[in-house]
């Protein structure tokens, strides 16, 4: 899951290197390249017959998960074109809070005291960053932040769906990532035309579709089968730290002091939670 967050985190800095592609065009090409990468990957992992059977028998859970992925894919890229990488990632960091609440009320999960403590500390860090960012934003940046809010809502719903499906052995949720990418590409193609992307842009968007999205999303679904929903979501917060660092070092988007301070709280909460979990597992 840590490797997954490292791969996810390159989106901001790569997007800042694009020449002429615009918001919905960026989303369309990234989702389209994700479909082109995921199809052969899933065929290799599952086989044609098993993959088709998974789609036919997945039912509502599979398609709801696919819809969640499509919202995440689309809202994330559109938000990156409207506001800073730090704003988008900080907003996404609210996912553990939403996931914990959904898992508690939808699945009846009893959360360990350490997990609640980590969520509270991470929440303080998020509030610190988020309040300052919103307070100093212009209208375009604020719109980007609101669009980005759709990502943690969809992510929390998706983590909870994956957890709920653990007892349903016949449901394979890996195809949901492919479904989500296909829905995202289908919905954004009308707004992506006429295309303005250069060959340089298409190369970078292909990188995003394959390395930043297709491969790590499959890995995250597999990892979520072995982690609790709040823990998986807390680990996903590493994307905030990595993503802000990449944007700072590779695109010159230097984060403000409150972003660094809040990010330190988030990372500290994550590290403490995982350390306690490993210690208890060892005992």
N, C-alpha and C positions, 0 to 999 in steps of 0.2 A: 504493500500500500504506500510505503514511503517512496519507492521508485515510481509508482503511478503519479504521485503528486509532483515529483520532479519533472516528469514528462509533460504533465498538464500545464506546468508553470511557464513554459516557453511561449505561450500564446501571445502575451502582451508585447514582449520584445520583438517577436517575429512580425506581429501586426504593424508595429511602428516602422518596420523596414519596407513596407509596401509602397509602391510608387503612385499608382492611379486607381486601384480598385476602391469602390465605395462600400458602404456598410452592408447592404443586403447582398451585394455581389460577393463580398468577402464571405458572408455566411453561406451563400449558395455553394461556392466553389469548395469551401472547406467541407461542407456536408457531403457534396458530390464525391469528392476524393475519399471521404470516409467510407461511403457506400462501396466504391470501387476496391478499397482495401479490405473491408470487412467481409465482403462476399466470398472471396477465395479463402480468407482466413477461417471463416466459419465452416466452409466446405471441407477444408483440411482437418479441422478439429472434430467435426460432427459427422461428415459424410452427407451426400445429397439426400438420401432417404430419411436419415434421422433429422436433418435440418428441416425438411418439409413437414415431417411429422410433428416436430416441436412447434412450428408455426400454426399447424392445424389444430393441435390439442392444447395450446398455451392458454386459450380462453381469455377472459377479461384481464387477468393479472398480467399476461404478456403484453397485451396491447396498451394497458394503462402505463406499464413501465416504459414502453416505447414512446408513448406520448410525453412522459416526464423527460426522457432523454431529448426529445425534439425541442421541448421548451428550454432546456438547459443549453443545448447547442446553439439555438437561435438567439436567445436573450443575451447570452454571454458575449457573442461576437458583436451584436448591435451595440451593446453597452460600451464595449471597448472603443468604438468609433465616436462615442459621445462624451466620454469622460476619461479620467486618468486610470491607468492600470491599478494604482493603489485604491482608488475609489471602488472599482469593480470588485477587487479581491476582498477588500474589507467588508463590503456588503455581503459577499458570498460567505464570509466567515460566520454569519448568523445561523448557518445550517445546523450545527450541533444543538443549539437551543431549540430550534423547531423540531429537529429529529427526536430529541429527548421527550418533548411534549407529545408528539405523535405516537412514539413507541409506548409511552406511558398510558395514553388514553385509548389508542386504537388496539394495542396488543396486550395491555395490562402488565407491561414490564416493570419490575421493581428495580430501580437504579441504585447501584452502590453509592455509598456516601461520597467516596472519592470521585466518582463520575459527576455527581451533582456539584461537588466543590470545584472541580475543573471547569464545568460549564459556567458556574457563577463567575470565576476569575476571568475566564475567556470572555464572558459577556461584558465584564467591566472594561476589558481592553478594547473590545469591539465598540462599546458605547463611547469610549474616549475618542477613538479614531473617527467614528461615524458622525458624532455630533459636531466635531470641528470641521470635518469635510463638508457636511451639508450647510453648516453655518456660513462658510466662505465661498459657496458655489454660485456660479451664474446659472441661468435657466437651462442651458444646454447640458451642463454638467449634472445638474439636479435631475434632469430627465434621464440621463444615463444611469444615475444611481438608482432611480426608481425601476428602470428596465432591468438592471442587475438584480433587483430584489426578487424577480421571478425565478432566478437560478437557485437560491437556497430553498425556496418553497418547493420547487419541483424536486430538488435533490433530497430533501427530507421525506417527501412523499415516496420517492423511489427507494430510499434505504428501507423505509418501513414496509413497502411492498415486498422487497427482497427477503426481509426477515420473516414476514408472514408466510412466504412460500416455502420456507425451510422444510416444513412437514409434508409438502406436496412434491414427492419425488419425481413425478412425471413431468413437472413443469421445468423447462429449460429457459432461463431468462437471458442467456447470451444473445439470442436473436433479437431481443428487445433493443439492443444498441443499434443494430442494423435498421430496424424499423424506425427508430427515432431519427437516425441520419437521413433516411429516405423521406420521412415526413417533412423534416426541416428543409431539405433540398427542394421538395415539391412546392412547399408554401412560399419559398423565397425566390424561386426562379422568375416569376413575373416581374418582381421588383429589381432583379439583377440585370435585366436587358434594357438597352443594349450594353454589352460587356465593354468595360474600359480597362480590364486587367492586362498588363503587359506580360511578356514571357517570364520576366523576372518575378512578377507577382504570382503567376500560376505555379512556378516552382516552389515558392514559399508556402502558398496555400496547399499544395500537395504535401509538403512537409508537415503542415498542421494537421491535415486530414489523416495522415498515416501515423506519424510518430507522436503527435500531440493528442490525438483523439482515438483513432481506431484501436491501436494496440493497448494503451493504458485503460481505456474503458472496459475492454474485455477482461483485463487483469483486475480491475476494481470490482466487477461483478463476481469474479471467482473469489477474491479476497473477502467480500462481504458475506460470503457463505460461512466464513470461519471467524468473523468478528461480530460483536454486538453492534446494533445500529448506532448508538451514541459513540462508541469507540471508533468505528469506521469513519464517522463524520468528524470526530476530533482529529484523527490522523489526516483527514483531507484538508485540515487547516494549514498543513505545511505548505500547501500550494500558495497561500497568502505570503508566507515568508519568502519562499523561493521566487515567486512571481514579482514581488516588489524589488527583490535584489537584482533579478535579471533586467527589469526595466530601468533600474538605477544605473547598473553597470553598462548595459548594452544600448540604452536609448536616451540616457541623460535625464530621466524622470526622477529627480532626487526627491524622496519622500520627506515630508515635514517632520519635525521633532515629535509631534503627537502621534503620527503614524508609526514611527519607530518605537515609541514608548508603549503604545497599545499593542503593537505586534509582539513586543517582548513579553507582555503579560499573557498573550494568547499562546506563544510558544512555551512559556514556563508552565502554564496549566496543562498543556498537552504532554510535555515531558514528565511532569509529576504524575499524571494519571497513568501513563504507560509504565512508568517505573514501579508504581504500586501494583499494577496488574501483573507485571512480570514477577515481582517479588512474591505475590500471593500464589501465582501459578507454580513457582519453584518450590514454595513451602508445601 
